């Protein structure tokens, strides 16, 4: 009995598709972020040539990761590698805007350097934006490995398929959940414990819009829950802490939770 079980496990291992190690993916991520942001770097580059060498090392690591999932991708490894690298300038620009938004939105932040170096909200949005580019390219596994790594490190759970606009400010962020089909506009501020989720988790709804849309310049305070694919929070609205919303609200709305006291 035991021998047959071991043999079955062995055959399963032999037939399993190639999967990049999460440690390899996260090591590559760590190195890339240190290249993108000097605030995170631990190396003092003395020449452009030295910096370019580190960048090329990161490219090689990326190629190896993509090679591991290559058979399940719809495009050649080299094309996927170059397509992702082509997104980096735009992603970097978005992330600098995110850092500026967090700095402007948090009175406790002493500098943008502090935000980039220490804020979990900035780290989570960094990882999400990189994972989102992999997702758009149709690259399997790597996007979720990245966002689950950020989830584990920060307590912030952002699905790589979610669409998030410019200048996203995540303040504190622990317990924040952003579902797969969420659409978030520009200059949105999210606090800890916010859930942007689905009304139903039925498997047959997998290909549908299940999560809400948050328009520009909305502020959502701690503990608020907004559910449903048809739910739209109109621009310039404020959602108070612990509010529960399953229906759309117009622009410039103010929604607050009111506790009823029975005496």
Order of alpha helices (4+ residues) and beta strands (2+ residues): alpha-alpha-alpha-alpha-alpha-alpha-alpha-beta-beta-beta-beta-beta-beta-beta-beta-beta-beta-beta-beta-beta-beta
